Amino acid sequence: MSFVEYSDFIQDGDVAIIYLSHDSMMPVKVQQGAQTQTRYGVIRHSTDLIGQRYGSKITCSKGGWVHVLHPTPELWTVTLPHRTQILYTTDIATITMMLELKPGSVVCESGTGSGSLSHAILRTIAPTGHLHTVEFHQQRAEKVAEEFKEHRVGHLVTVRNQDVCKDGFGVTGVADAAFLDIPSPWEAVGHAKAALKKQGGRVCSFSPCIEQVQRTCDALADHGFEEISTFEVLLRVHDVRTVSLPLPDFGPDPSAQKQAKSSEKEPLTSAPNNTSVMMKTTTPPREIPGHTGYLTFATKPRT
C-alpha cells in the first residue's frame, strides 16, 4: 500500500480507510492479530482484512457491514488526526493546479501541519519529484515524518524542523514551486525566492486574513515577483433529487387528427390534466460554508 501507488490486496502494515457511511470514515493501521471496534461490531484484521481486496464489503461481528477502501490524499484529508487546522480538497485542487505541479516537480512547503496538503503534493509529483517541507513545531515534525514512512512516501519527502522565516527551506535554487501556510508569510518570501530555480517558478501563500494578504503582496512585489493575484475559493454543493412535475396542457394534439380531406373530422383530444413526469433536478444549498482563506499566487521570472 502506498498513497502514490495503488495495491489490489490489503497487507499487514497497510493503512486502510474503513467506510461506515458517506460522512463517517476512519483510518486503520492493519496489523496481524489486531481488532478495530465499530458501531457495527468488531473487525478482526487477521481474518477480515489481510488478504482481502481493497473495496471489499466486510461483515462485522454484530452483522453490520463496512467497506475497506484504499487510502488516497482525498480520503486522508477527511480522516486524518487533526494536529492543526488543515487545507481541504477545494483549496488543495486550486493550489496544485495554479502552482503547475506535475510528476517530477520539486516543491518547498511550510508549514507541514497535519500533512493534508503534503499528501496531495506527493501524489502529484511522484514518482520522480521531491517535497521539502518545513515545520516549526518539533513534535508535529516528528509525527508527520513517521506518517510519511508509514504511508510509504518517505523517499519522496524531506521533513525539516526549523523556522522558515529565519532559516529558510534548507535548499537553494532547486524548487519549481513554493507554498507558505504560516502566520507571517511576508517574512519568508525572500527564502521562497531563494529556493526557486533560476529559470523561475510559482509561489502560493495561504492566509485567513486580508491584512496578511496585503503585506504578503507588498513583499512579493518588493522581491520582483510578477503576476500577483489572490483567490478565495468557495464550494457550493447542489443537492440532486427526483421530483414529479406536471405536464402543461398545450391544447388539442394535432398528431391525433386523422389525415382526411373530408370536412367532417373527429374532435381533437387534449392531454389529461393529471399527466406528470419524473425528473432529476438540483437544489442549491440554503447555507454554504463560509470563508476559509485567501490564496495568493505569484511568479518568479527567469533570472
SULPE-V142539 format. One record per helix or strand of 2 or more residues. SS is the DSSP state (H for helix, E for strand). FROM is the first residue (numbers start at 1). LEN is the number of residues. If there is no record, write none. Layout:
# SULPE-V142539
ss:SS from:FROM len:LEN
ss:SS from:FROM len:LEN
This chain:
# SULPE-V142539
ss:E from:15 len:7
ss:E from:24 len:6
ss:E from:35 len:4
ss:E from:41 len:4
ss:H from:45 len:5
ss:E from:57 len:3
ss:E from:65 len:6
ss:H from:73 len:7
ss:H from:89 len:10
ss:E from:106 len:5
ss:H from:116 len:10
ss:E from:130 len:6
ss:H from:138 len:13
ss:H from:154 len:3
ss:E from:157 len:5
ss:H from:164 len:4
ss:E from:177 len:4
ss:H from:185 len:3
ss:H from:189 len:7
ss:E from:201 len:7
ss:H from:210 len:13
ss:E from:225 len:7
ss:E from:239 len:8
ss:H from:254 len:3
ss:E from:276 len:8
ss:E from:294 len:7
